[in-house]
């Protein structure tokens, strides 16, 4: 394994020895992002829960619509072409390298398919972020470079599993994907407890998943919108399993990917070969990653609720990009369900938008900044990596033997052996 990490603000010439950079895991307005987290967040905060209950009563009184966060969703603002150009321009204009951009919406390949008929984006790989229900959580796999002639059939099989997850079917699906040597399978943001099951439960679940299915995983992701602490934990996890790490932006707003991958590959399949078969990747953290994490998350939120007057009609305002059931249960843009957004929402958004005022943003940067010594990764240095893990997450990784996880006696050795067996069929 050879994973190399560089930081553009510390090593401005890191990209000079390469011919291209790869942007993975960017979202477009074809992704459907759930709103159920609002209920979960409010359930732990009495004042917010009371405020939501009040608004629910008002909504029913005015429109006979029952607020339903579990069926509602929002879409990121970027159209496929805008998202492609955002990532391409950062690489070509900012780094002076050839660009490869792989967009991965949730359980949809509509964006890359639409781009492949446009001359400037004709080489876009067909890719998806596949939602994989597993035990009491859902894991996300970045599936890059699906074959054009079979992508529709593959997506139908993946969608069926997401809708009706029978774990016995998972090995066949992963084998199908892995069997194509030009397909790249990435375990996205593995340390993110997306389902809120608790940090240690999540770690145990991901560990068992990798123990059972790790031979089909080609890389673990370092996320551009994940914290330093969480990405350190991914590095430690990857080292335990002797797995290569790869950069993925997970961009939902208008900030280009904060993590890229440097390569001398001349095509996306060649890049896949570097990662899958040579087990090599050079991850480049862009300057925006050094910004305070909370500030970057707030900026992403601002990107989502900003108005985009040049976008196609029906996607310019934030309430045109948020969908909720009407009184008949049919999902509609919020803009069609009210005359104007409630005043308290606009007041809240206006307060957040103050962060776009230069003096206020600078003050926030200073207030949220962490000491530089906390912003360092340790990869291949066991003592330092273990101590960072213990500091951030309480205890180092351990794996409790279970009926489904006893097949691999030690993570790294077993993954090496299993990967050799799996690669032999490609």
GINORBEL-V357753 format. One record per residue. N is the residue number from 0. RES is the residue in one small letter. PSI is psi in whole degrees, 0 to 359 (999 if undefined). OMEGA is omega in radians with two decimals (999 if undefined). Layout:
N,RES,PSI,OMEGA
N,RES,PSI,OMEGA
This chain:
0,x,138,3.10
1,x,96,3.06
2,x,125,-3.12
3,x,137,3.14
4,x,135,3.06
5,x,156,-3.12
6,x,118,-3.00
7,x,327,-3.11
8,x,343,3.07
9,x,327,-3.10
10,x,75,-3.06
11,x,345,-3.13
12,x,13,-3.07
13,x,330,-3.06
14,x,354,-2.99
15,x,333,-3.11
16,x,6,-3.09
17,x,160,-3.14
18,x,342,-3.06
19,x,164,3.01
20,x,148,-3.05
21,x,127,3.05
22,x,120,3.12
23,x,153,2.94
24,x,60,2.99
25,x,143,-3.10
26,x,152,3.09
27,x,184,3.13
28,x,7,3.02
29,x,355,3.06
30,x,140,3.04
31,x,115,-3.07
32,x,123,-3.06
33,x,156,3.11
34,x,7,-3.10
35,x,337,-3.12
36,x,335,3.13
37,x,317,3.13
38,x,315,-3.12
39,x,320,3.13
40,x,316,-3.11
41,x,330,-3.10
42,x,338,-3.13
43,x,5,-3.09
44,x,101,-3.01
45,x,318,-3.10
46,x,317,3.12
47,x,322,3.10
48,x,319,3.11
49,x,319,3.14
50,x,319,3.12
51,x,319,3.13
52,x,321,3.12
53,x,316,3.14
54,x,327,3.09
55,x,319,3.10
56,x,320,3.12
57,x,318,3.14
58,x,319,3.14
59,x,319,-3.12
60,x,323,-3.07
61,x,325,-2.96
62,x,358,-3.08
63,x,29,3.10
64,x,128,3.08
65,x,124,3.13
66,x,129,-3.09
67,x,96,-3.13
68,x,340,-3.06
69,x,335,3.06
70,x,345,-3.10
71,x,158,3.07
72,x,164,3.03
73,x,161,3.12
74,x,143,3.04
75,x,158,-3.05
76,x,331,-2.98
77,x,128,2.96
78,x,162,-3.14
79,x,315,-3.11
80,x,321,3.12
81,x,320,3.12
82,x,317,3.11
83,x,312,-3.11
84,x,323,3.12
85,x,312,-3.12
86,x,317,3.14
87,x,314,-3.06
88,x,325,3.10
89,x,320,-3.10
90,x,311,-3.01
91,x,319,-3.13
92,x,323,-3.08
93,x,321,-3.08
94,x,344,-3.12
95,x,30,-3.12
96,x,161,2.96
97,x,151,-3.05
98,x,147,2.94
99,x,126,-3.05
100,x,122,3.10
101,x,110,-3.13
102,x,132,-3.06
103,x,94,3.04
104,x,162,3.14
105,x,113,2.99
106,x,33,3.14
107,x,136,3.05
108,x,17,-3.10
109,x,319,-3.10
110,x,305,3.14
111,x,326,3.10
112,x,320,3.13
113,x,329,-3.13
114,x,332,-3.05
115,x,349,3.08
116,x,2,3.11
117,x,129,-2.98
118,x,313,-3.05
119,x,344,-3.10
120,x,20,-3.03
121,x,336,-3.13
122,x,8,-3.13
123,x,126,3.10
124,x,148,3.06
125,x,120,-3.01
126,x,162,-3.07
127,x,151,2.92
128,x,106,-3.03
129,x,126,3.07
130,x,118,-3.06
131,x,97,3.04
132,x,130,-3.12
133,x,114,-3.10
134,x,240,-3.04
135,x,26,3.10
136,x,183,3.03
137,x,126,3.10
138,x,155,-3.11
139,x,128,3.08
140,x,127,3.02
141,x,115,-3.13
142,x,108,-3.02
143,x,140,3.01
144,x,49,3.03
145,x,149,3.12
146,x,136,-3.08
147,x,324,-3.06
148,x,350,-3.12
149,x,5,-3.03
150,x,320,-3.12
151,x,315,3.12
152,x,322,3.10
153,x,315,-3.13
154,x,324,3.12
155,x,320,3.13
156,x,320,3.11
157,x,319,3.14
158,x,323,3.13
159,x,320,3.12
160,x,318,3.13
161,x,321,-3.13
162,x,323,-3.08
163,x,78,-3.00
164,x,102,3.02
165,x,108,-2.95
166,x,332,3.14
167,x,338,-3.13
168,x,347,-3.04
169,x,317,3.13
170,x,320,3.14
171,x,321,3.14
172,x,316,3.13
173,x,323,3.09
174,x,319,3.11
175,x,315,-3.14
176,x,315,-3.08
177,x,332,-3.05
178,x,333,3.07
179,x,114,-3.04
180,x,348,-3.14
181,x,1,3.14
182,x,137,3.13
183,x,128,3.14
184,x,119,-3.08
185,x,131,3.00
186,x,104,-3.06
187,x,145,3.11
188,x,63,-3.01
189,x,336,-3.10
190,x,5,-3.13
191,x,118,3.10
192,x,74,-3.04
193,x,324,-3.09
194,x,353,3.12
195,x,36,-3.11
196,x,356,-3.10
197,x,139,-3.00
198,x,309,-3.07
199,x,321,3.07
200,x,320,3.13
201,x,314,3.14
202,x,316,3.14
203,x,320,-3.13
204,x,314,3.13
205,x,321,3.12
206,x,316,3.12
207,x,323,3.10
208,x,314,3.14
209,x,323,3.10
210,x,323,-3.10
211,x,322,-2.97
212,x,9,-3.05
213,x,337,-3.14
214,x,347,3.07
215,x,357,3.12
216,x,132,-3.11
217,x,342,3.13
218,x,157,2.98
219,x,143,-3.01
220,x,136,2.85
221,x,119,-2.96
222,x,136,3.12
223,x,339,3.08
224,x,26,3.02
225,x,154,-3.03
226,x,164,3.06
227,x,315,-3.08
228,x,318,-3.12
229,x,320,3.11
230,x,327,3.02
231,x,319,3.13
232,x,324,3.08
233,x,318,3.11
234,x,315,3.11
235,x,318,3.13
236,x,316,3.13
237,x,321,3.14
238,x,321,3.11
239,x,324,-3.08
240,x,7,3.14
241,x,46,-3.05
242,x,146,3.08
243,x,147,3.05
244,x,154,-3.07
245,x,153,-3.13
246,x,137,3.07
247,x,132,-3.02
248,x,323,-3.01
249,x,40,-3.09
250,x,129,3.05
251,x,341,-3.09
252,x,219,-3.06
253,x,4,3.05
254,x,128,3.12
255,x,162,-3.06
256,x,133,3.13
257,x,355,3.12
258,x,124,3.12
259,x,175,3.10
260,x,125,-3.14
261,x,142,-3.07
262,x,156,2.96
263,x,10,3.10
264,x,147,3.13
265,x,355,-3.14
266,x,166,-3.13
267,x,318,3.07
268,x,325,3.08
269,x,321,3.08
270,x,316,3.09
271,x,318,3.14
272,x,319,3.10
273,x,316,-3.07
274,x,312,-3.02
275,x,316,-2.95
276,x,328,3.07
277,x,348,3.10
278,x,49,-3.12
279,x,141,3.04
280,x,136,3.07
281,x,108,-3.08
282,x,129,-3.13
283,x,118,3.06
284,x,125,-3.10
285,x,162,-3.03
286,x,328,-3.11
287,x,338,3.13
288,x,336,-3.14
289,x,348,3.08
290,x,153,3.10
291,x,135,-3.03
292,x,314,-3.11
293,x,320,3.14
294,x,321,3.12
295,x,323,3.10
296,x,319,3.09
297,x,323,3.10
298,x,320,3.08
299,x,320,3.09
300,x,318,3.10
301,x,321,3.09
302,x,323,-3.10
303,x,321,-3.05
304,x,1,3.13
305,x,154,3.05
306,x,137,-3.14
307,x,88,-3.03
308,x,338,-3.12
309,x,354,-3.13
310,x,163,3.11
311,x,149,3.12
312,x,135,-3.11
313,x,356,3.11
314,x,18,-3.05
315,x,318,-3.12
316,x,155,-3.10
317,x,326,-3.10
318,x,356,2.95
319,x,348,-3.11
320,x,7,3.06
321,x,132,-3.02
322,x,140,-3.10
323,x,148,3.11
324,x,138,3.01
325,x,190,-3.06
326,x,343,3.09
327,x,4,3.11
328,x,5,-3.14
329,x,129,-3.12
330,x,129,-3.11
331,x,154,3.00
332,x,143,3.12
333,x,328,-3.11
334,x,334,3.12
335,x,352,-3.06
336,x,353,3.07
337,x,161,3.10
338,x,325,3.12
339,x,153,3.10
340,x,148,3.08
341,x,147,-3.05
342,x,322,-3.06
343,x,329,3.10
344,x,315,-3.14
345,x,323,3.10
346,x,316,3.13
347,x,314,-3.14
348,x,321,3.13
349,x,323,3.11
350,x,318,3.13
351,x,325,-3.11
352,x,346,3.07
353,x,337,3.12
354,x,346,3.11
355,x,355,3.03
356,x,124,-2.95
357,x,310,-3.12
358,x,323,-3.14
359,x,321,3.11
360,x,318,3.13
361,x,320,3.11
362,x,320,3.11
363,x,321,3.10
364,x,316,3.14
365,x,319,-3.09
366,x,327,-3.05
367,x,351,-3.07
368,x,146,3.08
369,x,155,3.07
370,x,144,-3.08
371,x,328,-3.08
372,x,343,3.09
373,x,351,-3.07
374,x,63,3.09
375,x,140,3.12
376,x,152,3.02
377,x,115,3.12
378,x,121,-3.08
379,x,7,3.09
380,x,91,-2.92
381,x,314,-3.06
382,x,313,-3.11
383,x,317,-3.14
384,x,317,-3.12
385,x,321,-3.13
386,x,324,3.09
387,x,319,3.11
388,x,314,-3.10
389,x,321,3.13
390,x,318,-3.04
391,x,325,-2.96
392,x,359,2.97
393,x,323,-3.13
394,x,153,3.11
395,x,170,-3.11
396,x,142,2.97
397,x,157,-3.11
398,x,116,3.10
399,x,124,-3.12
400,x,133,3.06
401,x,174,3.13
402,x,331,-3.07
403,x,356,-3.03
404,x,9,-3.10
405,x,359,-3.07
406,x,329,-3.09
407,x,114,-3.06
408,x,315,3.07
409,x,141,-3.03
410,x,303,-2.99
411,x,311,-3.09
412,x,319,-3.10
413,x,321,3.13
414,x,322,3.09
415,x,314,-3.11
416,x,316,-3.10
417,x,323,-3.14
418,x,321,3.12
419,x,318,3.13
420,x,318,-3.12
421,x,317,-3.11
422,x,338,-3.09
423,x,341,-3.13
424,x,350,-3.03
425,x,999,999
